[in-house]
Amino acid sequence: MPKSKVRKKPDAPLRAASQPSRQLAPSPSWYPIVMASVLLLGLAYMVVYYLTSSGTDPHIPVMAGLHAWNFAVGFGVMLLGLVMAVRWR
């Protein structure tokens, strides 16, 4: 049975040019605190809306005017916290 052909590896400079060796800097020390605060702020907004919207008399006029869009606001703030969590190093 014939032996398979041996392939040459590409030269080292070509391999180094295709893969960047730049290391990303770590996040500042305040970043996880802000990230957790944004996540908790979104959760608190949703909890406050849920607790205050159960009656006929709205307790917070701004939330009463938004109606179901309050869920979009709360989830949007939590989504911002999630994006921050993904970018945290």
Phi and psi restraints in degrees (value plus and minus 20) as a CYANA .aco file:
   2 PRO   PHI     -93.2   -53.2
   2 PRO   PSI     128.3   168.3
   3 LYS   PHI    -100.4   -60.4
   3 LYS   PSI     121.5   161.5
   4 SER   PHI     -91.2   -51.2
   4 SER   PSI     135.8   175.8
   5 LYS   PHI     -93.3   -53.3
   5 LYS   PSI     114.9   154.9
   6 VAL   PHI    -107.5   -67.5
   6 VAL   PSI     108.9   148.9
   7 ARG   PHI    -114.8   -74.8
   7 ARG   PSI     124.3   164.3
   8 LYS   PHI    -103.9   -63.9
   8 LYS   PSI     125.8   165.8
   9 LYS   PHI    -100.1   -60.1
   9 LYS   PSI     127.1   167.1
  10 PRO   PHI     -86.5   -46.5
  10 PRO   PSI     136.2   176.2
  11 ASP   PHI     -81.2   -41.2
  11 ASP   PSI     133.9   173.9
  12 ALA   PHI     -81.8   -41.8
  12 ALA   PSI     -60.9   -20.9
  13 PRO   PHI     -82.8   -42.8
  13 PRO   PSI     -54.8   -14.8
  14 LEU   PHI     -88.6   -48.6
  14 LEU   PSI     -59.0   -19.0
  15 ARG   PHI     -87.1   -47.1
  15 ARG   PSI     -59.4   -19.4
  16 ALA   PHI     -89.1   -49.1
  16 ALA   PSI     -52.5   -12.5
  17 ALA   PHI     -91.4   -51.4
  17 ALA   PSI     -50.0   -10.0
  18 SER   PHI    -100.1   -60.1
  18 SER   PSI     -42.1    -2.1
  19 GLN   PHI    -136.2   -96.2
  19 GLN   PSI      91.2   131.2
  20 PRO   PHI     -88.7   -48.7
  20 PRO   PSI     119.3   159.3
  21 SER   PHI    -122.8   -82.8
  21 SER   PSI      -5.1    34.9
  22 ARG   PHI     -91.8   -51.8
  22 ARG   PSI     105.0   145.0
  23 GLN   PHI    -114.8   -74.8
  23 GLN   PSI     118.5   158.5
  24 LEU   PHI    -101.7   -61.7
  24 LEU   PSI     120.9   160.9
  25 ALA   PHI     -93.0   -53.0
  25 ALA   PSI     127.2   167.2
  26 PRO   PHI     -89.4   -49.4
  26 PRO   PSI     136.2   176.2
  27 SER   PHI     -87.9   -47.9
  27 SER   PSI     132.6   172.6
  28 PRO   PHI     -84.8   -44.8
  28 PRO   PSI     142.6   182.6
  29 SER   PHI     -87.8   -47.8
  29 SER   PSI     -43.0    -3.0
  30 TRP   PHI    -102.2   -62.2
  30 TRP   PSI     -34.1     5.9
  31 TYR   PHI     -80.7   -40.7
  31 TYR   PSI     -68.5   -28.5
  32 PRO   PHI     -86.0   -46.0
  32 PRO   PSI     -47.4    -7.4
  33 ILE   PHI     -88.4   -48.4
  33 ILE   PSI     -64.9   -24.9
  34 VAL   PHI     -85.7   -45.7
  34 VAL   PSI     -60.4   -20.4
  35 MET   PHI     -80.6   -40.6
  35 MET   PSI     -68.0   -28.0
  36 ALA   PHI     -85.4   -45.4
  36 ALA   PSI     -56.6   -16.6
  37 SER   PHI     -85.1   -45.1
  37 SER   PSI     -60.7   -20.7
  38 VAL   PHI     -85.8   -45.8
  38 VAL   PSI     -62.4   -22.4
  39 LEU   PHI     -81.7   -41.7
  39 LEU   PSI     -64.5   -24.5
  40 LEU   PHI     -89.3   -49.3
  40 LEU   PSI     -53.1   -13.1
  41 LEU   PHI     -84.1   -44.1
  41 LEU   PSI     -63.1   -23.1
  42 GLY   PHI     -83.3   -43.3
  42 GLY   PSI     -61.8   -21.8
  43 LEU   PHI     -85.3   -45.3
  43 LEU   PSI     -63.0   -23.0
  44 ALA   PHI     -83.6   -43.6
  44 ALA   PSI     -58.7   -18.7
  45 TYR   PHI     -80.7   -40.7
  45 TYR   PSI     -64.8   -24.8
  46 MET   PHI     -86.8   -46.8
  46 MET   PSI     -59.3   -19.3
  47 VAL   PHI     -85.8   -45.8
  47 VAL   PSI     -63.1   -23.1
  48 VAL   PHI     -83.7   -43.7
  48 VAL   PSI     -62.4   -22.4
  49 TYR   PHI     -82.3   -42.3
  49 TYR   PSI     -64.0   -24.0
  50 TYR   PHI     -83.2   -43.2
  50 TYR   PSI     -61.8   -21.8
  51 LEU   PHI     -94.0   -54.0
  51 LEU   PSI     -52.3   -12.3
  52 THR   PHI    -110.7   -70.7
  52 THR   PSI     -33.6     6.4
  53 SER   PHI    -111.9   -71.9
  53 SER   PSI     -19.3    20.7
  54 SER   PHI    -100.7   -60.7
  54 SER   PSI     -26.0    14.0
  55 GLY   PHI    -131.4   -91.4
  55 GLY   PSI     155.6   195.6
  56 THR   PHI    -101.8   -61.8
  56 THR   PSI     -43.8    -3.8
  57 ASP   PHI    -119.4   -79.4
  57 ASP   PSI      87.0   127.0
  58 PRO   PHI     -89.4   -49.4
  58 PRO   PSI     114.4   154.4
  59 HIS   PHI    -106.1   -66.1
  59 HIS   PSI     -47.9    -7.9
  60 ILE   PHI    -140.0  -100.0
  60 ILE   PSI      90.3   130.3
  61 PRO   PHI     -81.3   -41.3
  61 PRO   PSI     -56.2   -16.2
  62 VAL   PHI     -84.3   -44.3
  62 VAL   PSI     -62.7   -22.7
  63 MET   PHI     -89.6   -49.6
  63 MET   PSI     -51.9   -11.9
  64 ALA   PHI     -87.9   -47.9
  64 ALA   PSI     -51.8   -11.8
  65 GLY   PHI     -95.7   -55.7
  65 GLY   PSI     -44.4    -4.4
  66 LEU   PHI    -106.5   -66.5
  66 LEU   PSI     -40.9    -0.9
  67 HIS   PHI      33.5    73.5
  67 HIS   PSI    -141.8  -101.8
  68 ALA   PHI     -94.4   -54.4
  68 ALA   PSI     -34.0     6.0
  69 TRP   PHI     -87.9   -47.9
  69 TRP   PSI     -32.1     7.9
  70 ASN   PHI     -81.5   -41.5
  70 ASN   PSI     -52.4   -12.4
  71 PHE   PHI     -85.5   -45.5
  71 PHE   PSI     -59.6   -19.6
  72 ALA   PHI     -85.1   -45.1
  72 ALA   PSI     -58.8   -18.8
  73 VAL   PHI     -85.1   -45.1
  73 VAL   PSI     -67.8   -27.8
  74 GLY   PHI     -83.2   -43.2
  74 GLY   PSI     -66.6   -26.6
  75 PHE   PHI     -88.0   -48.0
  75 PHE   PSI     -52.6   -12.6
  76 GLY   PHI     -84.6   -44.6
  76 GLY   PSI     -61.8   -21.8
  77 VAL   PHI     -86.7   -46.7
  77 VAL   PSI     -60.8   -20.8
  78 MET   PHI     -87.9   -47.9
  78 MET   PSI     -53.3   -13.3
  79 LEU   PHI     -85.5   -45.5
  79 LEU   PSI     -58.0   -18.0
  80 LEU   PHI     -81.1   -41.1
  80 LEU   PSI     -61.6   -21.6
  81 GLY   PHI     -84.0   -44.0
  81 GLY   PSI     -56.2   -16.2
  82 LEU   PHI     -87.0   -47.0
  82 LEU   PSI     -60.7   -20.7
  83 VAL   PHI     -83.0   -43.0
  83 VAL   PSI     -60.5   -20.5
  84 MET   PHI     -82.9   -42.9
  84 MET   PSI     -58.9   -18.9
  85 ALA   PHI     -85.5   -45.5
  85 ALA   PSI     -55.9   -15.9
  86 VAL   PHI     -89.7   -49.7
  86 VAL   PSI     -54.2   -14.2
  87 ARG   PHI    -106.3   -66.3
  87 ARG   PSI     -22.0    18.0
  88 TRP   PHI     -93.3   -53.3
  88 TRP   PSI     112.3   152.3
